[in-house]
Amino acid sequence: MRILFLTDNFPPETNAAANRVYERARFWTEWGHDVTVITGLPNSPQGALYEGYENKWYQTETIFDIQVVRIKTFIAPNQGTFLRILDFVSFLFNGLAAGLVVKRPDVVVATSPQFFTAVAGWLVGIFRRRPFVFEIGDIWPASIVAVEAMRENVVVHLMEILERFLYRHSACVVAVTPALKENLVSRGIDGDKVAVVINGVDLSRFMPMERDDALVAEWGLKDSFVVGYLGTHGMAHALANVLDAAEILRYRPEIKFLFIGNGAERDQLIASAQERRLENVRFIQSQPREVIPSAWSLCDVALVHLKDAPAFSEVIPSKIFEAMAMGRPILIVAPEGVASRLVVGDHAGRWVPPENSKALAEAVCRLADDDSLRAKLAGNALAASLKYGRHRQAQEMLQVLEIADAGWGARAGTASDGRMSRSV
């Protein structure tokens, strides 16, 4: 099968969407499928072009038999709604143009979070007369309203109309959590065409390993109990709450909070930590893809942190699966929902209500002081990770694409929904 995939992010970017698309596509090419990915030039999350790349109109490269087409987009930092929308809209037009000149696919797929990518994918499907599959990682624009990047207004209302139009006119919709499917069904989308293919992890990359002593020394973490947050420092993550917990725990200098990554809120967080003279906090720039497992190896506890907003009760951060595969106990601070149920249900960690620094500090102390509890949670996390291997996710997603290619979109909801719903 010839698969054309449109995604705003792709390696060397390391966010959830980039990893999800890339790691599945590698399996598909190994299984004999022809995969072309249309994407922009790597710049996330800093909004600055990665070294070695030029923002040209059209360029190609081959990565593990995946044909990658990179297109020119308006590159801007992940700050400010207007500039971000310019970036998204530029991808729409140039992604559409690229989709019309690549080899004709059997199926066209586009992934969110930003649905202008999906608009481009839908239009490519129309012009190339091929079925279009829309994968949703979260509900957009609801998610940008949730982080207060935009207020409810006419523009948001129009985007929601476009959003529902795309769901209805897709051959199939793929939701990465059961809660996202429930959201769509509650808004009138036919549940039979919505498959649930939960996110996962590449078990060949993420596995238990000894602590990387070189990084321990480089990042000043010797003899420390490390609570690690790896990922975007954005408006959706409310990481100021972690600094509040760190301030509460000044009296426990052996406990260190490690932040690895970049994002719109990072500079503000660093300034706040410096102003408060938090010696128990470390900020490290986003690391290359190959360093991420070693970074996880430093963490005694994996921290997953989200803003207190209803929209975030429906998502499962991909770092949960990476931490599980590394055998790390998880401390999830988020609205009670699908992610908290997954972690607690698999007995892989502890849940703390969002934006409650006192409760977070107490939970950290409990884990730091109870070696047997940490060991039990770590073992459960590692065992649970086997359910979420990227190999299985690639198979399930491929099944949905085959259903779309065959013109049986109304059967998509039966492709993997049963198993994934039970797993959460």
C-alpha positions as CSV (number, residue, x, y, z in Angstrom):
1,M,0.0,0.0,0.0
2,R,1.2,3.5,-0.8
3,I,0.7,5.7,2.3
4,L,0.9,9.5,2.2
5,F,1.3,11.1,5.6
6,L,1.1,14.8,6.4
7,T,2.5,15.9,9.7
8,D,3.7,19.3,11.0
9,N,6.5,17.6,13.0
10,F,8.9,14.9,12.1
11,P,12.4,13.9,13.3
12,P,14.9,15.3,14.1
13,E,12.1,17.0,16.1
14,T,11.3,14.8,19.2
15,N,7.7,15.7,20.2
16,A,4.9,13.2,20.5
17,A,3.6,13.6,16.9
18,A,7.0,13.4,15.3
19,N,7.9,10.2,17.1
20,R,4.5,8.6,16.6
21,V,4.5,9.1,12.8
22,Y,8.2,8.2,12.3
23,E,8.3,5.0,14.4
24,R,5.1,3.6,12.9
25,A,6.3,4.5,9.4
26,R,9.5,2.6,9.9
27,F,7.5,-0.6,10.6
28,W,5.3,0.0,7.6
29,T,8.3,0.3,5.3
30,E,9.8,-2.8,6.8
31,W,6.6,-4.6,6.0
32,G,6.8,-3.7,2.4
33,H,4.6,-0.6,2.2
34,D,5.6,2.6,0.4
35,V,5.5,5.6,2.8
36,T,5.9,9.3,1.9
37,V,5.8,11.9,4.6
38,I,5.1,15.6,3.9
39,T,6.4,17.8,6.7
40,G,8.0,21.1,7.4
41,L,11.6,22.0,8.3
42,P,12.5,21.0,11.9
43,N,12.1,24.0,14.2
44,S,10.0,22.8,17.2
45,P,9.7,23.8,20.0
46,Q,12.1,26.8,19.8
47,G,10.7,28.1,16.5
48,A,14.2,28.2,15.1
49,L,15.5,26.2,12.2
50,Y,17.7,23.3,13.2
51,E,21.3,23.4,12.1
52,G,22.0,21.9,8.7
53,Y,18.6,22.7,7.2
54,E,17.4,25.5,4.9
55,N,13.8,26.7,4.7
56,K,13.4,25.9,1.0
57,W,10.1,25.5,-0.9
58,Y,10.6,21.8,-1.6
59,Q,13.3,19.3,-0.7
60,T,13.4,15.6,-0.2
61,E,15.4,13.1,1.8
62,T,15.1,9.4,2.6
63,I,15.1,8.2,6.2
64,F,15.0,4.4,6.7
65,D,13.2,3.9,3.4
66,I,10.6,6.7,4.3
67,Q,10.5,9.3,1.5
68,V,10.4,12.6,3.4
69,V,9.3,15.8,1.6
70,R,10.1,19.0,3.5
71,I,8.2,22.1,2.6
72,K,8.8,25.8,3.3
73,T,6.7,27.2,6.2
74,F,6.5,30.4,8.2
75,I,8.7,29.6,11.1
76,A,8.0,31.4,14.4
77,P,8.6,30.7,18.1
78,N,5.8,28.8,19.9
79,Q,4.6,32.1,21.3
80,G,1.7,34.2,20.2
81,T,-1.4,32.9,18.5
82,F,-1.2,35.0,15.3
83,L,2.3,33.9,14.4
84,R,1.5,30.3,15.1
85,I,-1.5,30.4,12.9
86,L,0.6,31.9,10.1
87,D,2.9,28.9,10.5
88,F,-0.1,26.5,10.4
89,V,-1.7,28.1,7.4
90,S,1.6,28.2,5.4
91,F,1.8,24.4,6.0
92,L,-1.8,24.1,4.7
93,F,-1.0,25.6,1.3
94,N,2.4,24.3,0.7
95,G,1.5,20.8,2.1
96,L,-1.4,20.7,-0.4
97,A,0.9,21.7,-3.2
98,A,3.4,19.0,-2.3
99,G,0.6,16.4,-2.0
100,L,-0.4,17.1,-5.6
101,V,3.0,16.4,-7.1
102,V,4.1,13.3,-5.1
103,K,3.3,9.8,-6.3
104,R,-0.4,9.1,-6.1
105,P,-1.1,7.3,-2.8
106,D,-3.6,4.7,-1.9
107,V,-4.6,6.5,1.3
108,V,-3.9,10.0,2.7
109,V,-3.4,10.5,6.4
110,A,-2.9,13.7,8.5
111,T,-2.2,14.1,12.2
112,S,-3.1,16.8,14.6
113,P,-2.7,18.6,17.1
114,Q,-3.1,21.5,14.6
115,F,-5.8,20.7,12.1
116,F,-4.7,22.9,9.3
117,T,-2.5,20.0,8.5
118,A,-5.6,17.9,8.3
119,V,-7.2,20.5,6.0
120,A,-4.3,20.0,3.6
121,G,-4.6,16.2,3.9
122,W,-8.4,16.3,3.2
123,L,-7.8,18.5,0.1
124,V,-5.1,16.2,-1.2
125,G,-7.5,13.3,-0.8
126,I,-10.2,15.2,-2.7
127,F,-7.9,16.2,-5.6
128,R,-6.1,12.8,-5.8
129,R,-9.4,11.0,-5.3
130,R,-8.1,8.9,-2.5
131,P,-9.6,8.3,1.0
132,F,-8.5,10.6,3.8
133,V,-7.8,9.5,7.4
134,F,-7.7,12.1,10.2
135,E,-5.6,11.1,13.3
136,I,-6.3,13.3,16.4
137,G,-3.9,13.7,19.2
138,D,-6.0,16.2,21.0
139,I,-9.1,18.3,20.3
140,W,-8.1,21.5,18.5
141,P,-9.1,24.4,18.9
142,A,-10.4,23.3,22.4
143,S,-6.9,22.7,23.6
144,I,-5.7,26.2,22.7
145,V,-8.7,27.7,24.5
146,A,-7.8,25.5,27.5
147,V,-4.3,27.0,27.8
148,E,-5.8,30.5,27.3
149,A,-3.9,31.1,24.1
150,M,-7.2,32.1,22.6
151,R,-10.5,33.1,24.1
152,E,-13.9,31.9,22.9
153,N,-14.8,34.1,20.0
154,V,-16.0,34.0,16.4
155,V,-12.7,32.8,15.1
156,V,-12.7,29.8,17.5
157,H,-16.3,29.1,16.6
158,L,-15.4,29.0,12.9
159,M,-12.5,26.7,13.6
160,E,-14.8,24.3,15.5
161,I,-17.1,24.3,12.5
162,L,-14.2,23.4,10.3
163,E,-13.0,20.8,12.8
164,R,-16.4,19.0,12.7
165,F,-16.5,19.2,8.9
166,L,-13.2,17.4,8.8
167,Y,-14.4,14.6,11.1
168,R,-17.5,14.1,9.1
169,H,-15.8,14.1,5.7
170,S,-12.9,11.8,6.6
171,A,-13.1,8.2,5.5
172,C,-11.9,7.2,9.0
173,V,-10.9,9.1,12.2
174,V,-8.2,7.7,14.5
175,A,-8.3,8.9,18.1
176,V,-5.3,8.2,20.3
177,T,-7.4,7.8,23.5
178,P,-10.9,6.4,24.1
179,A,-11.9,9.7,25.8
180,L,-11.2,11.5,22.5
181,K,-13.5,9.1,20.7
182,E,-16.2,9.7,23.4
183,N,-15.8,13.5,22.8
184,L,-16.4,13.1,19.1
185,V,-19.4,10.8,19.5
186,S,-20.9,13.3,22.0
187,R,-20.7,15.9,19.3
188,G,-22.5,13.9,16.7
189,I,-19.6,12.1,14.9
190,D,-20.5,8.6,13.9
191,G,-18.7,6.3,16.3
192,D,-18.5,3.5,13.7
193,K,-15.9,5.5,11.7
194,V,-13.8,6.4,14.7
195,A,-11.0,3.9,15.7
196,V,-9.0,4.1,18.9
197,V,-5.3,3.5,18.4
198,I,-3.6,4.4,21.6
199,N,-0.1,6.0,21.6
200,G,2.9,3.8,22.4
201,V,6.7,3.5,22.7
202,D,9.5,2.0,20.7
203,L,10.6,-0.8,23.0
204,S,13.8,-1.2,21.1
205,R,14.9,2.3,22.2
206,F,13.4,2.6,25.6
207,M,14.4,-0.1,28.1
208,P,15.8,-0.3,31.6
209,M,19.4,0.9,31.8
210,E,22.0,1.9,34.3
211,R,22.2,5.5,35.3
212,D,24.4,7.5,32.9
213,D,27.2,8.7,35.2
214,A,28.6,11.1,32.7
215,L,25.3,13.0,32.5
216,V,25.0,12.8,36.3
217,A,28.3,14.6,36.7
218,E,27.6,17.1,33.8
219,W,24.2,18.1,35.2
220,G,25.1,18.2,38.8
221,L,23.0,15.3,40.1
222,K,25.5,13.3,42.1
223,D,23.9,11.7,45.2
224,S,20.5,13.1,44.3
225,F,17.0,11.7,44.2
226,V,15.8,12.9,40.8
227,V,12.3,13.8,39.8
228,G,12.5,14.2,36.1
229,Y,10.2,16.1,33.7
230,L,11.1,15.5,30.0
231,G,9.2,17.3,27.4
232,T,7.8,20.6,26.2
233,H,7.7,23.5,28.8
234,G,4.4,25.0,27.4
235,M,1.2,26.6,28.5
236,A,-0.5,23.2,28.7
237,H,1.9,22.0,31.4
238,A,1.5,24.5,34.3
239,L,5.1,23.8,35.4
240,A,5.2,26.7,37.8
241,N,3.4,24.4,40.2
242,V,6.5,22.2,40.2
243,L,8.7,25.1,41.2
244,D,6.3,25.8,44.1
245,A,6.7,22.2,45.2
246,A,10.5,22.5,44.9
247,E,10.3,25.6,47.1
248,I,8.4,23.6,49.7
249,L,11.1,20.9,49.6
250,R,14.1,23.2,50.2
251,Y,14.6,21.3,53.4
252,R,15.3,18.1,51.4
253,P,18.4,19.2,49.3
254,E,19.0,15.6,48.1
255,I,15.7,15.8,46.1
256,K,16.3,17.5,42.7
257,F,13.8,18.5,40.1
258,L,15.2,18.0,36.6
259,F,13.6,19.8,33.6
260,I,14.7,18.7,30.2
261,G,13.3,20.4,27.1
262,N,12.2,23.7,25.6
263,G,9.0,25.6,25.1
264,A,7.1,28.8,25.4
265,E,7.3,28.9,29.3
266,R,10.9,27.8,29.7
267,D,12.6,31.2,30.1
268,Q,9.9,32.3,32.5
269,L,10.4,29.2,34.6
270,I,14.2,29.7,34.7
271,A,13.8,33.3,35.7
272,S,11.4,32.3,38.5
273,A,13.7,29.6,39.8
274,Q,16.6,32.0,39.9
275,E,14.6,34.7,41.6
276,R,13.6,32.2,44.3
277,R,17.1,30.8,44.5
278,L,15.9,27.2,44.0
279,E,19.1,25.2,44.3
280,N,17.1,21.9,43.9
281,V,16.1,22.6,40.3
282,R,18.0,21.9,37.1
283,F,17.1,23.1,33.7
284,I,18.6,21.3,30.7
285,Q,18.1,22.2,27.0
286,S,16.1,19.8,24.8
287,Q,18.3,16.8,24.0
288,P,18.8,14.9,20.7
289,R,16.6,11.9,20.1
290,E,19.4,9.4,20.8
291,V,20.1,11.0,24.3
292,I,16.5,10.8,25.6
293,P,16.8,7.2,27.0
294,S,20.0,8.2,28.9
295,A,18.2,11.2,30.2
296,W,15.4,9.0,31.6
297,S,18.0,6.8,33.2
298,L,18.8,9.6,35.7
299,C,15.3,9.8,37.0
300,D,14.2,8.0,40.1
301,V,10.6,9.2,39.4
302,A,9.1,10.3,36.0
303,L,7.0,13.4,36.4
304,V,4.0,13.9,34.1
305,H,2.4,17.3,34.5
306,L,-0.6,19.0,32.9
307,K,-2.7,22.1,33.5
308,D,-5.9,21.9,35.4
309,A,-8.3,22.1,32.4
310,P,-11.0,19.6,31.3
311,A,-9.5,19.2,27.9
312,F,-6.4,17.6,29.4
313,S,-8.4,14.8,31.0
314,E,-8.8,13.3,27.5
315,V,-5.1,13.0,26.6
316,I,-2.3,10.6,27.4
317,P,1.2,12.3,27.3
318,S,3.6,10.1,25.4
319,K,6.2,10.4,28.1
320,I,4.1,8.0,30.2
321,F,4.9,5.2,27.8
322,E,8.6,6.1,27.6
323,A,8.9,6.1,31.4
324,M,7.1,2.8,31.6
325,A,9.5,1.2,29.1
326,M,12.4,2.5,31.1
327,G,11.0,1.0,34.3
328,R,10.5,4.3,36.0
329,P,7.7,4.9,38.6
330,I,5.4,7.7,37.4
331,L,4.0,10.6,39.3
332,I,1.2,12.1,37.2
333,V,-0.1,15.5,38.1
334,A,-3.1,16.1,35.9
335,P,-6.9,16.3,35.8
336,E,-8.4,13.0,36.7
337,G,-9.1,11.2,33.4
338,V,-7.8,8.7,30.9
339,A,-4.0,9.3,31.7
340,S,-4.4,9.0,35.4
341,R,-6.6,5.9,35.1
342,L,-4.0,4.3,32.8
343,V,-1.1,4.9,35.3
344,V,-3.1,4.0,38.4
345,G,-4.8,1.1,36.6
346,D,-1.5,-0.4,35.6
347,H,-0.2,0.2,39.2
348,A,2.7,2.1,37.5
349,G,2.6,5.2,39.6
350,R,0.7,7.7,41.7
351,W,-1.8,10.4,40.8
352,V,-1.8,13.9,42.3
353,P,-4.5,16.5,41.6
354,P,-3.4,19.2,39.2
355,E,-1.8,22.5,40.3
356,N,-1.6,21.4,44.0
357,S,2.0,22.0,45.0
358,K,1.6,20.8,48.6
359,A,0.2,17.5,47.4
360,L,2.9,17.2,44.8
361,A,5.6,17.8,47.5
362,E,4.1,15.2,49.8
363,A,3.9,12.6,47.0
364,V,7.6,13.2,46.1
365,C,8.6,12.7,49.7
366,R,6.6,9.5,49.9
367,L,8.3,8.0,46.9
368,A,11.8,9.3,47.9
369,D,11.4,7.6,51.4
370,D,9.9,4.3,50.3
371,D,12.4,2.2,48.3
372,S,10.1,-0.8,48.2
373,L,7.2,1.2,46.8
374,R,9.3,2.7,44.1
375,A,10.6,-0.8,43.1
376,K,7.1,-2.2,43.0
377,L,5.8,0.7,40.8
378,A,8.8,0.4,38.6
379,G,8.3,-3.3,38.0
380,N,4.6,-2.8,37.2
381,A,5.4,0.0,34.8
382,L,7.9,-2.1,32.9
383,A,5.5,-5.0,32.7
384,A,2.7,-2.7,31.5
385,S,4.9,-1.2,28.8
386,L,4.7,-4.4,26.8
387,K,1.0,-3.6,26.0
388,Y,2.0,-0.3,24.4
389,G,4.8,-1.3,22.0
390,R,4.9,0.8,18.8
391,H,4.9,-2.5,16.8
392,R,1.4,-3.2,18.0
393,Q,0.3,0.4,17.4
394,A,1.7,0.3,13.9
395,Q,-0.3,-2.9,13.2
396,E,-3.5,-1.3,14.5
397,M,-3.1,1.9,12.6
398,L,-2.3,0.0,9.4
399,Q,-5.5,-2.0,9.8
400,V,-7.4,1.3,9.8
401,L,-5.6,2.5,6.7
402,E,-6.5,-0.7,4.9
403,I,-10.1,-0.3,5.9
404,A,-10.1,3.2,4.5
405,D,-8.4,2.1,1.3
406,A,-11.0,-0.6,0.8
407,G,-13.8,1.9,1.2
408,W,-15.1,0.4,4.5
409,G,-14.7,3.5,6.7
410,A,-17.8,2.7,8.7
411,R,-16.1,-0.4,10.0
412,A,-13.1,1.6,11.4
413,G,-14.6,1.7,14.9
414,T,-14.2,-2.1,15.3
415,A,-10.5,-2.2,14.1
416,S,-8.9,-1.9,17.6
417,D,-11.5,-0.1,19.8
418,G,-12.3,-3.1,21.9
419,R,-8.8,-3.9,23.0
420,M,-7.7,-0.4,23.5
421,S,-10.7,0.6,25.5
422,R,-10.1,-2.3,27.9
423,S,-6.5,-1.4,28.3
424,V,-7.4,2.0,29.6
